[in-house]
C-alpha cells in the first residue's frame, strides 16, 4: 500500500515545478502561493482539508455598467460540466471573472494523486475561464442583435 502524505504548500509548489510553473509563496504562513498562467492570476491555497485552485481575470467592466452579461455567462458555465465553478467578483471597481476548484486533501495524497489532481484542477479552472469568455462574447453579440432589432421597430 502507498503511504498518503499530508498535502502542504511546499508539496504543491514542488509539484507545479514539474509542470514548469513557478509558484511564489505569499507570506510565511505556508497557506497560499500565486502564479500567472495564460494571463490568469492563479492562486493555490491549502486550507484545512481542501486545496483550492483559483483563477482570476480582471475585466474592464464595472458594477456601475449594470450589464448582467458576465453574471449570465457565469451561470451558464456553472450549469455545464467544466470541473470548476465560476463567479463574478468586484474588486477596485472592476469586475473579476473568478473560476475555482477545490481538491479534498483531508486523507493526504501520494505524489501521483497530487500531480493528477493539480493538473486536473488547473486545466478545469483555465477551461472554465475560456468557456466564460466565450459565453460572455456570445451573450454580448446576442444583446447587440436584440438591441438592433428593437431600434429598427
HELIX and SHEET records of a PDB file:
HELIX    1   1 UNK A    9  UNK A   17  1                                   9    
HELIX    2   2 UNK A   63  UNK A   65  5                                   3    
HELIX    3   3 UNK A   69  UNK A   78  1                                  10    
HELIX    4   4 UNK A  111  UNK A  151  1                                  41    
SHEET    1   A 6 UNK A  24  UNK A  26  0                                        
SHEET    2   A 6 UNK A  32  UNK A  37 -1                                        
SHEET    3   A 6 UNK A  40  UNK A  47 -1                                        
SHEET    4   A 6 UNK A  50  UNK A  62 -1                                        
SHEET    5   A 6 UNK A  94  UNK A 104 -1                                        
SHEET    6   A 6 UNK A  85  UNK A  91 -1                                        
END                                                                             
